[in-house]
């Protein structure tokens, strides 16, 4: 599909945020990837769809939802203070159709249909206000497997499960009677909502996407619309799940990403990325101009998987020690070489060199900048750096790392530049 405009949120906070927390939590967390002895081969929050669980059976899960281990205040505090995140996005209603807030439109919600009677969206919204972190909400505007007129994806179904024909649904009725009233609820009951994270537009027409946008903007004009509203109408580009553009990308954009292979909790998914990989992915996305929205999937009792916490703690240490080289950084120009174990970010008159492997010396070939000072971000210690001509005859910035740093990884060197921005010259034969 041709992209005919550069997405622009016109919101400085989003342009500078760079790192956020996604939270996928719903009735699917109770199943944790398995239903009546059968395990899903797909992402766990899609289990109702992928295993063809009947609505009347799936509804019964609400009777068991009582997350006594969930602490919104502690989770938000950790996200802000320990992990360095700038915004949170929570699933107010996923494709299963269950509202994680007190909806007046449908009793199929966490307050009316469960024994916990807790408004999870309210708890998170209150905590975000307390700690000064932006709060956004995911809302599935097209798929709703509980509503007879909501779209159903066939992508994860077997041939004998293809009973729903989306062409026979009155999708406009669903849009008018459930989606728009629920959007109005979440935009009027919980204070400022920084963004609405729409998802899987399916067969929505451009007019239908615009109806949702117009409603959101009429209530909260500064609320950002995700790219998955469909029809290229979002305020920013949302990449495919865990997909990173190969080159720097114009405009505002975000990568939604997992720490393992699923979004909702799956007890059998132990394919966790290590913290070093997450750190490098974060910087790579920032270098290309994007934000990294990293997901956790709480268990049915509200507990965050310990593996997620351990990863986020380690990543958070890097983020807090090197925050200057992450937040409010700008899109890098293309560097002509692939450097093993190194990524760049930049600001005006600053080039940040993120080092992810042990090294004694680094040559940044074809870099024509003049460096006035080089130092470690985490402690301000000066690092030896010279601008010179390499033996190949190209401009070069050479960094000599202190002896006690040469066996370390995951640190960042700031190069103060005499020029306004990094200057990378093309390769010459």
Buried (B, 14 or more C-beta within 10 A) or exposed (E): EEEEEEBEBEBEBBBBBBBBBBBBBBBBBBBBBBBEEEBBEBBBBBBBBBBBBEBEEBBEBBEEBBBEEBBBBEBBBBBBEBBBBBBBBBBBBBBBBBBBBBBEBBEBBBBBBBEBEBBBBBBBBBBBBEBEBBBBBBBBBBBBBBBEBBBBBBEBBEEEBEEBEBEEBEBEEBBEBBBBBBBBBBBEBBEBBBBBBBBBBBEBEEEBBBBBBEBBBEBBEEBBBBBBBBBBBBBBBBBEEEEBBEEBBBBBBBBBBBBBBBBBBBBEBEEBBEBBBBBBBBBBBBBBBBBBBBBBBBBBEBBBBEBBBEBBEBBBBBBBBBBBBBBBBBBBEEBBEEBEEBBBBBBEBBBBBBBBEEBEEBBBBBBBBBBEEBBBBBEEEEBEBEBEEBEEEBBBBBBBBEEEBEEEEBBBBBBBBEEEBBBBEEEEE
